[in-house]
């Protein structure tokens, strides 16, 4: 991956996700404009940018919450824009959220089981009659869910309501729930938000483990530059909905446009609240 | 731990003393300011005050000590107080009966003290005449007074317990307590009710209690089972001894008897619910055969008692045309078959999972529930039927509101559709106009038109299903043979491949054609007549009612898919009213406000009276049990989890792969179908139905029972139905204040237990998962389908 730009990699490895000229408008505001992104298999790709740059909007377009007005989103060779979120999940894209959105009234176990939903085939009738196939499937799902909880070190709290879990556990549970759908591509929206440096470090290791052990491709939104630069194979920088830079962490760091966007070189540019957070 | 318990026992005793002290002070104050005190008012007042003070203390202790400590304290303190009281009573009675006058000590306090203490009015507390040594009986003389140490009981000399704030009793309990044994029984009864109440709390807070396991009474299986058996003992005492000559009933009830019996029937149901939840998945170290035996023997015994009741009292619930009053043999056989099924089910479950205690509790509870209806009279049966129907409605609405979180205020519509469907299919009634001229349809069960319609529908559905099934099979086989694989987006979306639109259209067309031809061919012959003329209108009505309601559920679901919360509530409310107004205004078809009359019960036409009531009750119980079973299974299934996720957050659920359209429609359809069953049974119970039976109130009532019982909780809904539908019937004594008291109860309930009486505890799956994972260490099926 040394010095290889994503476009060159596509020749070797087919892209898992490809966004072409994606535009999403809210009224007159262009949240995402003419965006191109290519994410290749087993990459960790990051999307960074100041607040309001359109990162989460991009995620929402990919996961089907928004339908882009223009452009197309190709997943594993097939266009997915315009599909419903549940269909997109069934195809193999899972995501987490910037603000944790667990199912509060359900236990950790149940949360993960909902994640497995799209991999199960049981019908209500099968459940009513307690058909053998349904039971078998349910047992497999239960074991799968339990193993996922073990994977994130939460097996001991499998029967705890999601709301009663510690913050860090909730973050991990959300990832486990996303993993439960057995995705090819995982979208992580600020996985380290609200974490201290040590937890951030642990999360970084965890994300690498995900990629390596579960053969995942990961698209990441992150504000922690240290983490982004260390972990990413490819970084895309957004500002005002446009892509202003793209490349390896090194390339991006040296890009004057990026520095301008973040530091606001001309004094009248936006003052990023982000750097002060750092 | 022992020390801790002693400590809290003394705490409780102190609480009691201080409660009594405060009560006494207030009473003295009242006397001083000139409030006239009558005995029964005094009793009521101190009871209320003590309860209030105890209630506050218990609530406070609850916060500090947890339920286990409270329960053990309550029991210990009750026991101590009870024993002391009994001793005192026994002494007073015995001395008095032997002519030793101890009355004057008590009379120094008050003329009535001795009455209260001995349970016998003062004027009757005279010495008994001497016993004739030859005959061993009392010498003739003064009327014989209750002897506390004999099971003889004289109703006229016993204390009548009445409650009232004025001279006239407002609420006459009609409990006549005779002597020592009567009081003993009352003690047992009160502590039983208290224990059950406390237990309900515990069952409702299982998680918290588990963490305290081992402390106090809760963790002790012997005490647990002892309490568990108390209702059985009580049940036996209460009914089995009644009217059997040899043993006089200890506790007699006069006019309030049937309400009290009903109340006890309800208590037994609640007890069963609590027991079933409380039971642990232990196996108690018993072998499989021993476990089955331990389950089978008590079930058999209980059912034997039931058979005895059937034979002894002719409480039959299955009637044939030959035996209009019901067949004892058939009823007994049915009871035995049900018992066998209960035992067999427990045996199966225990073989698979090794659980004993919970299965034992379930089997025992079900067996008791099975024979309870045999002990009810017609009025009680009717109330129970109503409660059962409301359980069905509640469980149905629970799926829509409790599981899927869709606030449906027009739920009564499906209830009405079920009821009217059965009515249309079974009633013989002609609809008349104002001049008494028949203007409408004749809804005869065996009407030719209806039979033809049913025949057509059945045949077309059957043949079409056959044709489509065969076609699909052929298509799949062919496709596999040719190795054809579709590519592109469609293939990605289809994890289980489906035939293309063309193939589907062809199949459907073919199916329609063939079924039409078959149906037409059969139309000329007497096939339909043969098929349906013997069919029970009830079964036809039941199937049709469920289908109609279910389809209506989907039809309502489609337009409201995008609505949530308040908006959904308004639209469904409108839907409910529309259906009612349709039934009201489409006079020619539905009979309008005059309703549909003469709907048959699900028994042969010449059967009436008790057997038909009891049949209906058993059908309702069966239906409610099935619906409860189905609800539980759905809840624990993929569908149920999707509902639950949807209720929590619709958008996130969708992004987890939940198909919102499918999930919502399924919830609406299943909920509506359950209401349809309820409607059919309601029509059968009422025999005449009117649009006015299906007002908005019904929706609200069902919704309240779901909320009060505990949303999403099956035992909660059952309890809600009993509290909301059953209690008002039992409390008819309170007459006009009924609804007022009831409203206050609801408000208090919602404040004290905002999550319902028996809320659903968090699902416990980890244990099972661990076991499964241990048994089957194979990795999960990650690559089950091609991507």
Interface residues (C-beta under 8 A of the other chain):
Chain A: X63 X64 X65 X76 X78 X79 X83 X84 X85 X86 X87 X89 X90 X91 X92 X95 X97 X101 X103 X104 X105 X106 X107 X109 X110 X113 X114 X115 X117 X118 X119 X120 X121 X122 X123 X124 X126 X127 X128 X130 X134 X137 X138 X139 X140 X141 X142 X143 X144 X145 X146 X147 X155 X158 X159 X160 X161 X177 X181 X182 X184
Chain B: X488 X489 X492 X493 X495 X496 X630 X633 X634 X636 X637 X638 X639 X640 X641 X642 X644 X645 X647 X648 X649 X651 X652 X653 X654 X655 X656 X657 X658 X659 X660 X666 X670 X762 X763 X764 X765 X766 X768 X769 X770 X772 X773 X776 X779 X780 X781 X782 X784 X785 X787
